[in-house]
């Protein structure tokens, strides 16, 4: 008899495991594709409804804020009832959010649609838990890398497709995104297999992510808590860079928003190449901890280089170590969180990891924009981002790594 709360079919050599991994990667790609399609239209909708600068800021921030609040909820719920039902809730929620967005007649409705999209999109942590269920510990980072590549491709292709569809009317893009999300949900209902037997353990009520009791329950190992903090710092630094780049490009290089968009696509493609291919070769040679260490260091060096405000050629060159660092860091950190968490806590632990990343996407723009406006411009903002990334490097190498137990987790997996 199979133990309740156990994963189903975690042998990476089986056809079913490969098929399940392919399905979840496709599901995540289509979900992020639909989400990315509406991003370029946000300023257009805001202009159409004569939104204030504060309202535009909330349109950008509320999605990540909802992810921060709800990622642990979905993760814990998936530990109890299984991954597939929670993934389907998120996919249908995304379809509804895009539909509301397309039919919105006011800024208030737009905010509600974005909030719903953030709640639904918070279940990306469940997709990570699904990958953790169906992969062996030594293959965990490879699976996380494929998931990261799917996320990156969705962000790269989605805005481009949304821009093309916007030529047929402002409502066309979000309505097509809603249809795409709905089709994705139906495909997941039919094709996606459950990766985890639901547990009979009593459901524990949700507590705010910042509450000490929640951290004590979900992040029982000190190493995992430190990994979550490293994720928060690294995402804050990278999000600050994303905020400052358009300002720097416009002020110092005379870039249009179209040029900025193509540059972000270039960065996204570099990250996808790393997470979808290179990470498979690096992890077996370096291991998760060393790969994350190198990735964090490269990201910090890239931000320091960019703080010197290079010209166009230099800017394209600096993106190589920066994108390489980000592409190495994210799959390695998420794999380490999974490897150092109890099997019954995979969903909620990865939920906290995603929640920290979402909080970083809220704090980063505030840091980057604030330093840019009130301190020392792009150079000062990028230097501050590099300083935060260096702090993440020191925290990871000096404090987190000695407390991780990846080797023990691998031995336990081999014993089973």
TAHU-V401895 format. One record per backbone hydrogen bond with DSSP energy under -0.5 kcal/mol. NH is the residue of the N-H (numbers start at 1). CO is the residue of the C=O. If there is no record, write none. Layout:
((NH	CO) (NH	CO))
//
This chain:
((5	197) (6	3) (8	195) (9	7) (12	10) (14	11) (18	14) (19	15) (20	16) (21	17) (22	18) (23	19) (24	20) (25	21) (26	22) (27	23) (28	24) (29	25) (30	26) (31	27) (32	28) (33	29) (34	30) (35	31) (36	32) (37	33) (38	34) (38	35) (39	36) (40	36) (41	38) (42	38) (42	39) (45	41) (46	42) (47	43) (48	44) (49	45) (50	47) (51	46) (56	52) (57	53) (58	54) (59	55) (60	56) (61	57) (62	58) (65	61) (66	62) (67	63) (68	64) (69	65) (70	66) (71	67) (74	70) (75	71) (76	72) (77	73) (78	74) (79	75) (80	76) (81	77) (82	78) (86	82) (87	83) (88	84) (89	85) (90	86) (91	87) (92	88) (93	89) (94	90) (95	91) (96	92) (97	93) (98	94) (99	95) (100	96) (101	97) (102	98) (103	99) (104	100) (104	101) (110	106) (111	107) (112	108) (113	109) (114	110) (115	111) (116	112) (117	113) (118	114) (119	115) (120	116) (121	117) (122	118) (123	120) (124	121) (125	122) (126	123) (127	123) (128	124) (129	125) (130	126) (131	127) (132	128) (133	129) (134	130) (135	131) (135	132) (139	136) (140	137) (143	139) (144	140) (145	141) (146	142) (147	143) (148	144) (149	145) (150	146) (151	147) (152	148) (153	149) (154	150) (155	151) (156	152) (157	153) (158	154) (159	155) (160	156) (161	157) (162	158) (163	159) (164	160) (165	161) (166	162) (167	164) (168	165) (169	166) (172	169) (173	169) (174	170) (175	171) (176	172) (177	173) (178	174) (179	175) (180	176) (181	177) (182	178) (183	179) (184	180) (185	181) (186	182) (187	183) (188	184) (189	185) (190	186) (191	187) (192	187) (192	188) (197	6) (199	79) (199	80) (205	203) (211	208) (215	211) (216	212) (217	213) (218	214) (219	215) (220	218) (225	221) (226	222) (227	223) (228	224) (229	225) (230	226) (231	227) (232	228) (233	229) (234	230) (235	231) (236	232) (237	233) (238	234) (239	235) (240	236) (241	237) (242	238) (243	239) (244	240) (245	241) (246	242) (247	243) (248	244) (249	245) (250	246) (251	247) (252	248) (253	248) (253	249) (254	250) (255	249) (260	256) (261	257) (262	258) (263	259) (264	260) (265	261) (266	262) (267	263) (268	264) (269	265) (270	266) (271	267) (272	268) (273	269) (274	270) (275	271) (276	272) (277	273) (278	273) (279	274) (280	277) (281	277) (281	278) (282	278) (283	279) (284	280) (285	281) (286	282) (287	282) (287	283) (290	286) (291	287) (292	288) (293	289) (294	290) (295	291) (296	292) (297	293) (298	294) (299	295) (300	296) (301	297) (302	298) (303	299) (304	300) (305	301) (306	302) (307	303) (308	304) (308	305) (309	306) (315	311) (316	312) (317	313) (318	314) (319	315) (320	317) (321	317) (322	318) (323	319) (324	320) (325	321) (326	322) (327	323) (328	324) (329	325) (330	326) (331	327) (332	328) (333	329) (334	330) (335	331) (336	332) (337	333) (338	334) (339	335) (340	336) (341	338) (345	342) (346	343) (348	75) (349	345) (350	346) (351	347) (352	348) (353	349) (354	350) (355	351) (356	352) (357	353) (358	354) (359	355) (360	356) (361	357) (362	358) (362	359) (363	359) (364	360) (366	362) (367	363) (368	364) (369	365) (370	366) (371	367) (372	368) (373	369) (374	370) (375	371) (376	371) (377	371) (377	372) (380	376) (381	377) (382	378) (383	379) (384	380) (385	381) (386	382) (387	383) (388	384) (389	385) (390	386) (391	387) (392	388) (393	389) (394	390) (395	391) (396	392) (397	393) (398	394) (399	395) (400	395) (401	396) (403	400) (404	401) (409	405) (410	406) (411	407) (412	408) (413	409) (414	410) (415	411) (416	412))
//
